[in-house]
Amino acid sequence: MRRVAITGTGLVTPVGNTVPESVSNAYGARSGIRPCDRYLWGEFGEGIACRVAGVVDGVDESRVVPEAHKGTYDPAVVWALTAADEAIAGASLDLDQHARERAGVVIGTAGPGCHSYHRALHTAFVERAAHRLPGFLSLQMSGNLPPSLIALRHRLYGPNFGIVNACAAGATALATAAEMIRAGSVDVMIAGGAESCIGLTLLGSMGNVGAVNPTADPHRASRPFSADRSGLIMAEGAGIVVLEDLESASARGAVIHGEILGWSRTNDAHHVYNPEPSGAAWARAIEVALRAADVTADEIDVVSAHAASTPLGDLVETRAIKRALGPRAYDVPVSATKSMHGHAYGAAGAIETILALEAMRQRKVLPTAHLTVPDPECDLDYVANRGRVGECEILLKNSFGFGGTNACLVIRRG
């Protein structure tokens, strides 16, 4: 059976626009959550209670967007292309024609082209100028545009598709790409997640369902596992990895960042928004991934939690970790980096996987920021407020999404 290596990683996040910058800032518990006025459309967003988000700044689109198309790409596409460039350069990929035919791309998202959609609504209904909407708009709102443009930029002729799977989309994309490599249908996959979901429609609707923290204060806005947590903070960004057949990657002298040992893709089949409260459904997702990886609970060294900072979700994840890992749960550090970069929806699982893995390679464990009010029901080791130095070999990454969709990954450090 083929083994799946991670040979390159790329990040664009609210805490940094490269992997080194993002990991350094996350380890230092530096937050990328800030006022998001530019997404609130002035008078149109006056009634929105949440005024902050995990916002990406400082990405130069001219590096990845042709001059003729400047200003037309959805931000998620720009960030996906930027992160893919970093990952592919880091992997030192040099593919001939045959290899390009066996190299593909899969990118996950929750809301394809969300930013472009909001701009289009304004043009069509406020400016009453639907007849002036750009022809490229329909593509921007297609879930396959980020992978298609990555394939076009790097001339990759293999399988190419987008995955729309709510908050688990990024982790689902990694699992799907790994499965294709293991099966032998491809040799190389560019995989991950990209999202530009911050906007009035989602802030309004998610606020009304009680999922978003109704705050204008960026400090402690996202506080997973804290007793006073009040809901998620939306975010944006991209996380991309290069996956290869481990034997081939080692033969060409690639740096092995990690190995994906196993994964799960399950569903609670319980409720569209709320997780099954006992934690049994999420525990099952973890257990399926452990069995697939042939790893025991005692071998897990660190957990990168989904931990969106919702009152029920963080409690259920705590219960699930306890059910799946048993007594070991109390000895394993659990990091919740959404406390610093917010919830990037479909990109979250990929971003958080890369942050955790690259920190492990530096012998570091990332913190859960803003955890100053302990919740007696959330009583695991959440690495509160300060990162740690420590040896961790095997990572469990949890991603749980609306619609009851789940994706868990088990990864060994390279």
Number of C-alpha atoms within 10 A of each C-alpha: 7 16 18 27 31 31 27 27 32 32 35 31 31 26 27 22 23 19 23 15 15 26 23 16 18 29 25 17 23 15 24 25 27 19 17 20 13 9 20 21 15 9 7 10 18 11 11 18 16 23 22 26 32 29 23 23 14 9 16 12 18 12 12 18 19 11 10 7 10 11 13 14 22 23 25 29 27 28 32 29 28 26 29 30 22 21 27 21 15 17 22 14 16 9 15 8 10 9 15 19 17 19 24 26 28 27 36 38 33 27 24 28 27 23 22 21 20 17 16 19 15 15 16 14 10 10 11 11 13 14 8 11 14 10 8 11 17 13 16 23 17 14 20 21 23 34 30 22 20 26 22 11 14 14 16 25 18 18 19 22 17 23 23 21 25 24 31 33 32 38 35 34 31 30 22 20 27 30 19 17 24 18 13 14 13 22 25 32 27 28 32 40 40 39 31 30 30 26 22 19 16 15 25 16 13 16 18 13 9 13 23 25 24 20 19 16 14 19 14 17 28 37 31 33 35 26 18 16 23 20 25 27 32 30 27 27 35 37 34 37 30 27 33 30 22 22 12 16 21 14 8 10 9 19 16 18 23 25 22 23 22 24 29 25 20 18 20 22 12 13 12 12 13 16 25 17 16 15 21 19 22 32 21 20 26 31 23 21 25 25 16 15 18 11 16 12 19 13 16 23 22 24 23 26 28 27 29 34 30 24 19 17 24 23 23 25 27 23 22 24 28 17 19 22 21 12 13 15 25 15 14 22 22 28 28 29 30 31 32 29 34 30 29 34 32 36 34 36 34 32 32 28 30 25 25 26 30 22 26 26 16 13 14 19 30 32 25 30 30 22 23 14 12 13 15 10 14 18 14 19 14 25 19 22 18 17 19 17 13 13 14 22 18 23 24 25 27 28 32 31 24 19 19 23 23 27 30 31 29 27 25 22 20 17
